[in-house]
Amino acid sequence: MANAAKFAGVEEIDVYADVVDDEIAVFVRDRGSGFDPTAVPEDRQGIRESIKSRLERAGGSAVVTSAPGEGTEVELRLPR
């Protein structure tokens, strides 16, 4: 949410959480400026370490979907 507020260039960010018996899923979406995830330099560890690796170490997953001009969605999933 902090990254969306900082970089998306929009005033509204959507956050949705879904909790079921075996999983917790959180979605953060914006309709802002977006970015090309494949263009993020290797020395930038935010997505790889702070998001994806942290969730994977806890047994979950993270998917970041974005494109320039199309906004960004971050999907975080953890087993309960």
Residue pairs with C-beta under 8 A, 6 or more apart in sequence:
1 13
1 15
1 28
3 46
4 13
4 28
4 30
4 32
4 72
4 74
5 13
7 32
7 33
7 35
8 30
8 31
8 32
8 33
8 34
8 71
8 72
9 32
9 33
10 30
10 31
10 32
10 71
12 30
12 31
13 28
13 29
13 30
14 27
14 28
14 29
14 30
15 26
15 27
15 28
15 29
16 26
16 27
16 29
17 24
17 25
17 26
17 27
18 24
18 25
18 26
18 27
19 25
19 80
20 80
21 80
22 79
22 80
23 77
23 78
23 79
23 80
24 77
24 78
24 79
24 80
25 75
25 76
25 77
26 75
26 76
26 77
27 73
27 74
27 75
27 76
28 73
28 74
28 76
29 71
29 72
29 73
29 74
30 71
30 72
31 71
32 71
32 72
33 68
33 69
33 71
34 66
34 67
34 68
34 69
34 70
34 71
34 72
35 66
35 67
35 68
35 72
36 66
36 67
36 68
37 47
37 64
37 65
37 66
40 46
40 47
47 64
51 62
51 64
51 74
51 76
52 61
52 62
52 64
54 62
55 61
55 62
55 76
55 77
55 78
56 62
58 78
59 78
59 79
60 76
60 77
60 78
60 79
61 75
61 76
61 77
62 74
62 75
62 76
62 77
63 74
63 75
64 72
64 73
64 74
64 75
65 72
65 73
65 74
65 75
66 72
66 73
